Amino acid sequence: MVEITKKAHSIEGFIHPSFSIGGKVVPYLFIENIDEDDLTLIDPAFLPQLPILEDYIHNLGYYMKNIKRIILTHLHIDHAQAANEVRNRTGAKIYSHWIEAGYLAHNPPYPGPPTAQRTQEMARKSGLSSEELTKKFGSLEVEPIIVDNQVSDGDMIGSLRVIHTPGHTPGHISLYHSEDRIIIAGDSIYKNVFGVDHMYLPPAPVSIDPVTAVVSAQRLSKIKFDKLLMSHQDSPLVERARETVEELVSNNIEQIRTQGSVTLK
């Protein structure tokens, strides 16, 4: 259990099929109003791991029914698999960028990486049998998700401002809370995960357009924020986050200038 601020909480304990090399997923819970039972859930992750979310919410003194909004930063299974079930249990509305909404509904099918086969390969590297894989993560195919509210860049979802940060996927979004100076970055930036011991931008094996991902990170670096919360991280950045992102972007831009592409170092 991690309280970032009184309103923003990271929910620890969710694992990714590549957990043997530091793979983890971090959903976030945002308390929209401290005095009201009004919660926003960001990226509910894998369905079999929902009991972790339920325990966290109960320990905070809330109930699953207090979740009013489910925000999907993007369509990938490790972020969206449990969305339908959470909506069924709570009546919450699902939000995503309008570009992502069609892919979530499988209309049209999403053409980008990673494929279910790629996810299975990561799981095999973790030593999981097929039975263990199903038990921990369910099916590695995401069922169609019908988005209730399609959003665009600059829209507000409660007190969170939508920032369109494409690259990892076409409709990827980040979220900004100005009062706490927090950015919830989804998969636009990684930190010390999947066997890489530094911050990096999501590379080609998992991103449809890595160069656009650099542009999106550059856009984030222009916002006034102190704390950066990522979906795949060893820990959040809770001070001087903007300066750190600026340096990350500068290094990636230099790499594009010299090599013509982005590679993971």
DRENNU-34015 format. One line per 10 residues: for each residue z, y, x of N, C-alpha, C. Coordinates in steps of 0.05 Angstrom, whole numbers, padded with zeros to 5 digits. Layout:
N
Z,Y,X,Z,Y,X,Z,Y,X ~ ...
This chain:
265
00000,-00024,00017,00000,00000,00000,00000,00025,00018 ~ -00019,00043,00012,-00020,00067,00028,-00025,00091,00010 ~ -00005,00109,00011,-00008,00135,-00003,-00019,00155,00017 ~ -00044,00164,00012,-00056,00184,00030,-00044,00212,00023 ~ -00045,00218,-00002,-00032,00242,-00014,-00019,00233,-00040 ~ -00006,00251,-00054,00006,00243,-00079,-00015,00233,-00099 ~ -00039,00242,-00096,-00061,00235,-00114,-00079,00213,-00104 ~ -00083,00211,-00078,-00102,00193,-00067,-00088,00169,-00054 ~ -00096,00145,-00062,-00084,00120,-00052,-00106,00101,-00043 ~ -00103,00089,-00020,-00121,00067,-00011,-00107,00040,-00018
-00123,00021,-00027,-00112,-00004,-00035,-00119,-00025,-00014 ~ -00100,-00033,00001,-00104,-00051,00024,-00103,-00080,00014 ~ -00115,-00098,00030,-00113,-00127,00025,-00139,-00139,00016 ~ -00159,-00123,00009,-00185,-00133,00002,-00200,-00141,00028 ~ -00212,-00164,00028,-00227,-00173,00052,-00256,-00176,00045 ~ -00272,-00176,00066,-00301,-00178,00065,-00309,-00205,00076 ~ -00332,-00216,00068,-00340,-00242,00080,-00340,-00244,00110 ~ -00343,-00221,00123,-00342,-00221,00153,-00315,-00215,00164 ~ -00294,-00223,00150,-00266,-00215,00157,-00258,-00225,00185 ~ -00271,-00246,00195,-00263,-00256,00222,-00270,-00236,00244
-00288,-00217,00238,-00294,-00196,00258,-00287,-00169,00247 ~ -00264,-00168,00233,-00254,-00143,00224,-00265,-00132,00198 ~ -00277,-00149,00182,-00289,-00140,00157,-00268,-00137,00135 ~ -00266,-00113,00124,-00248,-00108,00102,-00261,-00087,00083 ~ -00252,-00087,00059,-00261,-00067,00039,-00237,-00052,00029 ~ -00240,-00026,00026,-00217,-00010,00016,-00225,00005,-00009 ~ -00218,-00005,-00033,-00221,00011,-00057,-00200,00034,-00056 ~ -00206,00055,-00072,-00188,00077,-00073,-00180,00083,-00102 ~ -00155,00092,-00105,-00145,00099,-00131,-00138,00128,-00130 ~ -00147,00143,-00150,-00141,00172,-00151,-00126,00178,-00176
-00103,00190,-00173,-00087,00198,-00197,-00096,00225,-00205 ~ -00109,00226,-00227,-00122,00252,-00236,-00101,00273,-00243 ~ -00079,00264,-00255,-00058,00282,-00263,-00031,00267,-00259 ~ -00015,00277,-00242,00011,00264,-00235,00028,00260,-00261 ~ 00026,00278,-00279,00043,00277,-00303,00030,00261,-00326 ~ 00006,00251,-00322,-00007,00236,-00343,-00016,00209,-00332 ~ -00020,00190,-00350,-00029,00163,-00342,-00059,00163,-00341 ~ -00070,00175,-00321,-00099,00181,-00319,-00108,00174,-00291 ~ -00121,00151,-00287,-00128,00141,-00261,-00159,00139,-00258 ~ -00168,00144,-00235,-00196,00139,-00228,-00197,00118,-00206
-00213,00097,-00209,-00216,00076,-00190,-00243,00079,-00176 ~ -00243,00078,-00150,-00268,00082,-00135,-00274,00056,-00121 ~ -00297,00043,-00128,-00307,00018,-00116,-00287,-00005,-00119 ~ -00287,-00019,-00142,-00268,-00040,-00147,-00271,-00065,-00131 ~ -00293,-00068,-00116,-00297,-00090,-00097,-00300,-00117,-00110 ~ -00289,-00138,-00098,-00295,-00166,-00107,-00277,-00174,-00130 ~ -00290,-00188,-00149,-00276,-00196,-00173,-00252,-00215,-00167 ~ -00253,-00235,-00150,-00230,-00253,-00146,-00206,-00238,-00133 ~ -00210,-00215,-00122,-00188,-00200,-00109,-00176,-00179,-00127 ~ -00183,-00179,-00153,-00172,-00159,-00171,-00141,-00160,-00174
-00129,-00184,-00171,-00099,-00184,-00172,-00086,-00165,-00152 ~ -00099,-00160,-00130,-00088,-00141,-00110,-00087,-00113,-00122 ~ -00109,-00106,-00136,-00110,-00080,-00149,-00089,-00078,-00171 ~ -00086,-00099,-00187,-00067,-00099,-00209,-00038,-00095,-00198 ~ -00032,-00109,-00177,-00005,-00107,-00166,00000,-00079,-00156 ~ -00020,-00067,-00143,-00016,-00040,-00132,-00011,-00020,-00155 ~ -00027,-00022,-00176,-00024,-00004,-00198,00003,-00007,-00211 ~ 00012,-00032,-00215,00038,-00037,-00227,00061,-00026,-00210 ~ 00058,-00029,-00183,00079,-00018,-00165,00080,00012,-00165 ~ 00058,00025,-00173,00058,00054,-00175,00071,00063,-00202
00075,00044,-00220,00086,00051,-00246,00065,00055,-00268 ~ 00041,00045,-00263,00019,00048,-00282,00010,00020,-00292 ~ -00010,00020,-00310,-00022,-00004,-00320,-00052,-00003,-00316 ~ -00065,-00026,-00317,-00094,-00026,-00314,-00107,-00009,-00336 ~ -00095,-00008,-00360,-00107,00008,-00381,-00107,00038,-00375 ~ -00092,00046,-00355,-00091,00074,-00347,-00116,00082,-00331 ~ -00132,00063,-00323,-00157,00069,-00309,-00177,00080,-00329 ~ -00185,00105,-00326,-00203,00118,-00345,-00232,00120,-00335 ~ -00234,00119,-00308,-00261,00122,-00295,-00263,00102,-00273 ~ -00287,00090,-00270,-00294,00073,-00247,-00318,00086,-00234
-00315,00096,-00210,-00337,00108,-00195,-00347,00088,-00175 ~ -00374,00084,-00176,-00387,00067,-00156,-00402,00084,-00136 ~ -00393,00084,-00111,-00407,00099,-00091,-00435,00089,-00087 ~ -00439,00063,-00091,-00465,00051,-00089,-00465,00023,-00099 ~ -00487,00009,-00099,-00492,-00016,-00113,-00483,-00041,-00099 ~ -00477,-00041,-00074,-00472,-00065,-00059,-00449,-00081,-00071 ~ -00451,-00108,-00068,-00433,-00126,-00081,-00404,-00121,-00074 ~ -00399,-00114,-00048,-00371,-00111,-00040,-00358,-00085,-00051 ~ -00374,-00069,-00065,-00364,-00045,-00079,-00364,-00048,-00109 ~ -00383,-00063,-00119,-00389,-00062,-00148,-00383,-00088,-00164
-00378,-00110,-00150,-00377,-00136,-00164,-00358,-00136,-00187 ~ -00334,-00124,-00184,-00314,-00125,-00205,-00316,-00104,-00226 ~ -00336,-00087,-00225,-00337,-00063,-00243,-00338,-00071,-00272 ~ -00355,-00091,-00279,-00356,-00098,-00307,-00330,-00109,-00318 ~ -00316,-00125,-00302,-00291,-00137,-00311,-00270,-00115,-00314 ~ -00269,-00096,-00296,-00249,-00075,-00299,-00255,-00058,-00324 ~ -00280,-00053,-00329,-00287,-00039,-00354,-00279,-00055,-00378 ~ -00284,-00081,-00378,-00277,-00097,-00401,-00247,-00097,-00406 ~ -00231,-00097,-00385,-00202,-00097,-00388,-00191,-00070,-00396 ~ -00204,-00049,-00389,-00191,-00023,-00391,-00205,-00004,-00410
-00231,-00008,-00415,-00246,00011,-00431,-00255,00035,-00414 ~ -00251,00034,-00388,-00259,00056,-00370,-00290,00059,-00370 ~ -00299,00083,-00365,-00327,00089,-00362,-00336,00086,-00333 ~ -00360,00075,-00329,-00371,00071,-00302,-00389,00095,-00296 ~ -00385,00106,-00272,-00401,00129,-00262,-00416,00120,-00237 ~ -00441,00129,-00234,-00456,00126,-00209,-00477,00148,-00208 ~ -00489,00152,-00185,-00512,00170,-00183,-00535,00159,-00200 ~ -00551,00177,-00211,-00572,00168,-00229,-00593,00150,-00214 ~ -00597,00155,-00188,-00616,00137,-00174,-00605,00109,-00172 ~ -00579,00107,-00168,-00566,00080,-00165,-00564,00066,-00191
-00563,00080,-00213,-00558,00068,-00239,-00580,00047,-00246 ~ -00605,00053,-00241,-00626,00034,-00246,-00623,00008,-00230 ~ -00616,00011,-00205,-00613,-00013,-00188,-00588,-00029,-00197 ~ -00567,-00015,-00205,-00544,-00030,-00215,-00550,-00046,-00240 ~ -00568,-00036,-00256,-00577,-00050,-00280,-00599,-00071,-00274 ~ -00607,-00073,-00249,-00629,-00091,-00240,-00655,-00082,-00252 ~ -00659,-00057,-00257,-00684,-00046,-00269,-00691,-00020,-00256 ~ -00704,-00021,-00232,-00717,-00044,-00219,-00698,-00058,-00201 ~ -00705,-00083,-00192,-00689,-00096,-00172,-00687,-00080,-00146 ~ -00665,-00081,-00133,-00661,-00065,-00109,-00675,-00078,-00085
-00692,-00062,-00071,-00708,-00074,-00049,-00695,-00073,-00022 ~ -00671,-00061,-00019,-00659,-00056,00007,-00640,-00078,00016 ~ -00631,-00076,00041,-00611,-00094,00051,-00583,-00086,00043 ~ -00562,-00103,00047,-00565,-00131,00057,-00571,-00150,00034 ~ -00585,-00171,00039,-00590,-00191,00019,-00566,-00210,00016 ~ -00566,-00225,-00006,-00544,-00245,-00010,-00544,-00265,00013 ~ -00568,-00271,00023,-00570,-00290,00046,-00556,-00278,00071 ~ -00559,-00252,00075,-00546,-00239,00098,-00516,-00240,00095 ~ -00506,-00235,00071,-00477,-00236,00065,-00467,-00264,00070 ~ -00482,-00285,00061,-00474,-00312,00066,-00473,-00319,00096
-00492,-00308,00111,-00491,-00313,00140,-00466,-00301,00153 ~ -00458,-00277,00143,-00433,-00265,00154,-00409,-00282,00147 ~ -00410,-00294,00123,-00388,-00311,00114,-00387,-00336,00131 ~ -00410,-00348,00137,-00410,-00372,00154,-00399,-00366,00182 ~ -00404,-00342,00192,-00393,-00335,00218,-00363,-00333,00217 ~ -00352,-00329,00193,-00323,-00328,00190,-00312,-00356,00186 ~ -00329,-00376,00185,-00320,-00404,00183,-00314,-00413,00155 ~ -00324,-00399,00135,-00319,-00406,00107,-00338,-00428,00098 ~ -00327,-00448,00084,-00344,-00467,00070,-00355,-00454,00045 ~ -00374,-00467,00032,-00385,-00457,00007,-00363,-00454,-00014
-00345,-00474,-00015,-00324,-00474,-00035,-00304,-00450,-00030 ~ -00298,-00447,-00004,-00280,-00425,00003,-00293,-00398,-00003 ~ -00319,-00396,00002,-00333,-00371,-00003,-00332,-00364,-00032 ~ -00337,-00383,-00049,-00337,-00378,-00078,-00309,-00370,-00088 ~ -00289,-00384,-00077,-00261,-00378,-00085,-00253,-00349,-00078 ~ -00261,-00341,-00054,-00252,-00314,-00044,-00269,-00292,-00055 ~ -00295,-00297,-00060,-00313,-00275,-00066,-00330,-00279,-00091 ~ -00328,-00303,-00103,-00344,-00308,-00127,-00373,-00310,-00119 ~ -00391,-00306,-00138,-00420,-00307,-00132,-00427,-00283,-00115 ~ -00445,-00287,-00097,-00454,-00265,-00080,-00477,-00250,-00092
-00482,-00255,-00117,-00502,-00239,-00132,-00486,-00221,-00151 ~ -00494,-00195,-00153,-00482,-00177,-00171,-00496,-00178,-00198 ~ -00480,-00183,-00220,-00492,-00183,-00246,-00500,-00155,-00254 ~ -00519,-00152,-00272,-00527,-00125,-00280,-00503,-00108,-00290 ~ -00502,-00083,-00282,-00481,-00065,-00290,-00494,-00041,-00303 ~ -00487,-00036,-00328,-00498,-00013,-00342,-00479,00011,-00338 ~ -00489,00032,-00326,-00473,00055,-00320,-00470,00072,-00345 ~ -00445,00080,-00351,-00440,00097,-00374,-00448,00126,-00370 ~ -00443,00136,-00346,-00447,00164,-00340,-00462,00167,-00313 ~ -00487,00176,-00314,-00502,00180,-00290,-00498,00208,-00280
-00493,00211,-00254,-00486,00237,-00243,-00506,00245,-00222 ~ -00505,00271,-00215,-00522,00283,-00194,-00505,00298,-00174 ~ -00518,00305,-00152,-00504,00321,-00132,-00491,00346,-00144 ~ -00466,00350,-00137,-00452,00374,-00147,-00437,00370,-00173 ~ -00442,00348,-00187,-00427,00343,-00212,-00398,00338,-00206 ~ -00381,00342,-00226,-00353,00336,-00224,-00346,00312,-00240 ~ -00331,00294,-00229,-00319,00271,-00243,-00289,00275,-00242 ~ -00277,00285,-00263,-00250,00295,-00261,-00249,00317,-00241 ~ -00231,00315,-00221,-00229,00335,-00201,-00243,00328,-00175 ~ -00261,00308,-00176,-00276,00299,-00153,-00305,00308,-00155
-00314,00322,-00134,-00342,00332,-00134,-00360,00311,-00121 ~ -00382,00306,-00134,-00402,00287,-00125,-00419,00299,-00102 ~ -00421,00285,-00080,-00439,00292,-00058,-00459,00270,-00054 ~ -00485,00275,-00059,-00505,00255,-00055,-00509,00251,-00025 ~ -00503,00226,-00016,-00505,00220,00013,-00523,00195,00017 ~ -00549,00197,00011,-00567,00174,00014,-00570,00166,00043 ~ -00582,00142,00045,-00587,00130,00072,-00578,00101,00072 ~ -00553,00097,00067,-00543,00070,00064,-00557,00057,00040 ~ -00557,00071,00018,-00573,00064,-00005,-00585,00091,-00016 ~ -00605,00090,-00033,-00618,00115,-00042,-00599,00133,-00059
-00581,00120,-00074,-00564,00136,-00092,-00535,00136,-00083 ~ -00530,00131,-00058,-00502,00131,-00048,-00490,00158,-00052 ~ -00465,00158,-00061,-00450,00184,-00063,-00424,00182,-00048 ~ -00415,00206,-00039,-00388,00210,-00029,-00374,00228,-00049 ~ -00348,00231,-00047,-00332,00246,-00066,-00313,00265,-00051 ~ -00311,00290,-00061,-00295,00310,-00048,-00274,00321,-00066 ~ -00249,00321,-00056,-00227,00333,-00071,-00218,00358,-00055 ~ -00224,00381,-00065,-00220,00406,-00050,-00190,00412,-00046 ~ -00174,00406,-00066,-00145,00413,-00064,-00132,00399,-00041 ~ -00138,00373,-00038,-00126,00357,-00016,-00144,00356,00009
-00167,00369,00007,-00186,00370,00029,-00193,00342,00039 ~ -00200,00325,00020,-00207,00297,00025,-00236,00292,00019 ~ -00249,00276,00036,-00275,00264,00029,-00271,00234,00028 ~ -00279,00222,00005,-00281,00193,00003,-00310,00186,00008 ~ -00316,00173,00031,-00343,00172,00041,-00358,00147,00035 ~ -00345,00128,00021,-00359,00103,00015,-00368,00089,00040 ~ -00394,00082,00041,-00405,00069,00065,-00422,00088,00081 ~ -00418,00114,00078,-00434,00133,00094,-00425,00133,00123 ~ -00400,00125,00129,-00389,00123,00156,-00371,00099,00157 ~ -00372,00085,00180,-00354,00062,00185,-00335,00069,00208
-00312,00055,00209,-00294,00060,00231,-00280,00034,00240 ~ -00286,00025,00264,-00273,00002,00276,-00273,-00023,00258 ~ -00297,-00031,00249,-00299,-00054,00233,-00324,-00071,00241 ~ -00325,-00095,00231,-00347,-00113,00236,-00353,-00117,00265 ~ -00332,-00118,00281,-00334,-00123,00309,-00342,-00100,00326 ~ -00343,-00076,00315,-00350,-00052,00330,-00325,-00034,00332 ~ -00318,-00026,00356,-00292,-00013,00361,-00294,00017,00363 ~ -00310,00029,00345,-00312,00059,00344,-00324,00066,00317 ~ -00324,00093,00312,-00337,00102,00288,-00368,00101,00291 ~ -00381,00094,00269,-00411,00093,00270,-00422,00096,00242
-00448,00103,00241,-00462,00105,00216,-00474,00078,00209 ~ -00476,00071,00184,-00486,00044,00176,-00514,00039,00187 ~ -00518,00017,00202,-00543,00012,00215,-00564,-00001,00197 ~ -00587,-00006,00208,-00610,-00017,00193,-00605,-00043,00179 ~ -00590,-00062,00190,-00586,-00088,00176,-00572,-00085,00149 ~ -00558,-00062,00144,-00545,-00058,00119,-00554,-00033,00105 ~ -00572,-00017,00116,-00580,00008,00105,-00610,00010,00101 ~ -00618,00022,00079,-00646,00024,00073,-00660,00046,00090 ~ -00645,00066,00099,-00656,00088,00114,-00635,00100,00133 ~ -00632,00088,00156,-00611,00098,00175,-00614,00127,00184
-00639,00137,00186,-00643,00165,00194,-00633,00184,00173 ~ -00639,00178,00148,-00628,00194,00126,-00598,00193,00125 ~ -00586,00170,00133,-00557,00168,00134,-00545,00188,00154 ~ -00560,00194,00175,-00550,00214,00194,-00550,00242,00182 ~ -00572,00248,00167,-00573,00273,00153,-00551,00276,00133 ~ -00544,00255,00119,-00522,00256,00099,-00495,00260,00113 ~ -00491,00247,00136,-00466,00251,00150,-00465,00280,00161 ~ -00487,00291,00169,-00488,00319,00177,-00480,00337,00154 ~ -00490,00331,00131,-00482,00347,00108,-00452,00346,00102 ~ -00440,00322,00105,-00411,00320,00101,-00397,00337,00122
-00407,00339,00146,-00393,00353,00168,-00392,00383,00162 ~ -00407,00393,00143,-00407,00422,00137,-00386,00429,00116 ~ -00373,00409,00104,-00354,00413,00083,-00326,00417,00095 ~ -00310,00433,00082,-00283,00438,00092,-00264,00415,00084 ~ -00260,00397,00102,-00242,00374,00096,-00226,00367,00121 ~ -00203,00355,00117,-00185,00346,00138,-00183,00316,00140 ~ -00187,00302,00116,-00182,00274,00114,-00207,00259,00106 ~ -00213,00238,00119,-00237,00222,00114,-00228,00193,00107 ~ -00235,00184,00083,-00228,00158,00073,-00254,00142,00071 ~ -00256,00120,00086,-00280,00103,00086,-00274,00076,00073
-00295,00064,00064,-00292,00038,00051,-00288,00016,00071 ~ -00299,00019,00095,-00296,-00001,00116,-00284,00014,00140 ~ -00258,00008,00145,-00244,00023,00166,-00220,00007,00174 ~ -00209,00013,00198,-00183,00002,00206,-00161,00020,00194 ~ -00167,00046,00193,-00148,00065,00181,-00163,00090,00175 ~ -00154,00106,00156,-00167,00131,00149,-00163,00152,00171 ~ -00180,00172,00172,-00176,00195,00189,-00161,00215,00172 ~ -00137,00223,00180,-00121,00241,00163,-00116,00268,00176 ~ -00129,00273,00198,-00128,00300,00210,-00153,00304,00228 ~ -00163,00328,00229,-00187,00335,00245,-00211,00317,00239
-00213,00308,00214,-00234,00290,00207,-00262,00303,00209 ~ -00263,00328,00200,-00290,00342,00201,-00300,00344,00230 ~ -00283,00351,00248,-00291,00354,00276,-00301,00327,00287 ~ -00288,00306,00279,-00296,00279,00288,-00323,00271,00277 ~ -00328,00278,00252,-00354,00272,00240,-00376,00289,00253 ~ -00370,00314,00259,-00389,00331,00273,-00398,00319,00299 ~ -00379,00308,00314,-00385,00296,00340,-00402,00270,00336 ~ -00395,00255,00316,-00410,00231,00309,-00439,00238,00303 ~ -00443,00258,00286,-00470,00266,00278,-00485,00276,00303 ~ -00473,00292,00319,-00486,00303,00343,-00496,00280,00361
-00480,00260,00365,-00488,00237,00381,-00512,00222,00370 ~ -00512,00219,00343,-00534,00205,00330,-00559,00221,00330 ~ -00557,00247,00327,-00581,00264,00328,-00593,00263,00356 ~ -00577,00264,00376,-00587,00262,00404,-00600,00235,00408 ~ -00590,00214,00397,-00602,00188,00399,-00629,00187,00386 ~ -00632,00200,00363,-00658,00201,00349,-00678,00217,00366 ~ -00669,00238,00378,-00687,00255,00394,-00697,00240,00419 ~ -00680,00224,00431,-00687,00210,00456,-00701,00183,00451 ~ -00693,00169,00429,-00703,00142,00424,-00721,00140,00400 ~ -00720,00161,00383,-00737,00161,00359,-00726,00144,00337
-00702,00133,00340,-00690,00117,00319,-00660,00116,00324 ~ -00645,00104,00304,-00617,00101,00307,-00610,00071,00312 ~ -00595,00066,00333,-00586,00039,00339,-00556,00039,00341 ~ -00545,00016,00337,-00516,00012,00338,-00508,00006,00366 ~ -00491,00023,00378,-00482,00018,00405,-00453,00009,00405
